[in-house]
């Protein structure tokens, strides 16, 4: 998984890049629970599915480094 900090994203949802094919993944589902353990799901056109917690998503959204 990789994200790009080069594009502006006012929603604070990072651009997730598929680890298998390199395409940009799309947000499929965000659980409505306010818990930090609730899951956010992304999928790709190649069929790869990626899930992470809201806390991890928040950490990625705040990371402004180019390491992703």
N, C-alpha and C positions, 0 to 999 in steps of 0.2 A: 504494500500500500504506500502511496505517496500523495502528497498534496502540493499545490502550487500556491505560493504567497504572492505571485506576480500579478494576479488578477484581482480586481476589486470585488468584494462580495459583501454587500450590506447586511445580509441575513446571518452572517457569522457561521454559515455552514461551509466547511472547507471543500475545495474541489478534491475529490478522491479519485485517484488513478488506479485502474485495475493492475494488480500484480502479475496477472497472467498474460494480458494482451496489450496493456498500456493505454487503453481507451479511458475516457472520463466516465466514471460510474455515476448513476443517478440515484437520488434519494427515493426509496420505495416506501418506507414506513418509519414513523417516529412514534413510539409509545407515548400515550398521553399522561402517564404517571409523572409526577413531579420529582420522583426519586432519582438520585444520581445513578442508580443501578439500572434504570430503564434503558432499553435498547433502541438503537438507531440502525436501520438496515439500508444498505446500498446494493444495487445489482448492476451488472454489466451486460452488454450485448453478446458477449461470449458465454454467458451463463454463470459466471462467478458471482457469488453472493458474499457480502462482507458485513458483519455486524460488530458494533462497538457500543460501549455505554455512553450515556449522555456526558458523563464526567470526562471520558476520553475525547469525545467530540469537542467539548468546551476547551480542553487543553490544546487540541489541534487548531481550533479557530483562533486562539490567542497567540499561538506560536508564529512569530513573524520572521523566523530564520529561513534561509534558503536550503536547509538540509533536506527538505522533502522534495 
